[in-house]
Amino acid sequence: MIAYLFIILGLVFIFFGTLGIIRFPDIYTRLQTSSKCDAAGAVALLVGLMIREGLDSLSLRILLILVFLLLTNPVASHAIARSAAIRGIKPWRKKKKG
């Protein structure tokens, strides 16, 4: 039961991350929501799978995937944001009325 709660929680995080990609106006805010929510969702999802499988070699592989994901996600997000900044993409600003 706890494993399925983690899996559902992970899917909810991933859903909201996807919704943020659709709703937010520029690359920087989209990148922030996708990296944070997808990392949290993947962690919850993989922890749920580890709990469901029990302690065996598959859980060890899932743990290695989890560590790899937690190491590479921030690096990839930073590289994308830096590339956008180098290309001159400015952050979105709300236009003043008047």
C-alpha positions, -999 to 999 in steps of 0.1 A, spaced: 0 0 0 28 24 8 45 16 -25 14 26 -44 11 58 -25 47 68 -35 39 58 -71 7 79 -71 26 108 -55 53 106 -81 27 107 -109 10 137 -94 44 156 -92 51 147 -129 16 158 -139 21 192 -123 55 196 -138 40 189 -172 12 214 -165 38 240 -156 57 234 -189 24 242 -207 13 271 -186 45 291 -179 55 319 -203 93 315 -208 121 290 -209 134 298 -175 102 293 -156 94 262 -176 128 248 -169 125 254 -132 91 237 -129 101 208 -151 134 201 -133 120 204 -98 87 186 -103 101 159 -126 130 152 -102 106 150 -72 82 128 -92 109 105 -104 123 101 -69 88 93 -54 81 69 -83 114 51 -81 112 48 -43 77 33 -47 91 8 -71 119 -1 -48 95 -6 -19 72 -27 -41 101 -49 -53 117 -55 -19 154 -58 -13 169 -75 -43 192 -68 -73 164 -49 -91 161 -25 -62 198 -19 -63 195 -10 -100 166 13 -94 187 30 -67 216 35 -91 192 50 -116 178 73 -89 213 85 -80 222 91 -116 190 111 -121 197 132 -90 232 140 -103 224 147 -139 191 166 -136 205 198 -121 235 197 -145 212 194 -175 189 222 -163 218 245 -157 233 238 -191 199 246 -208 195 278 -188 230 289 -195 226 282 -232 194 303 -233 212 331 -215 242 330 -239 218 332 -268 203 363 -253 169 350 -243 155 374 -218 133 364 -189 96 371 -193 83 403 -177 48 413 -171 39 443 -192 27 474 -174 -7 487 -183 -10 523 -191 
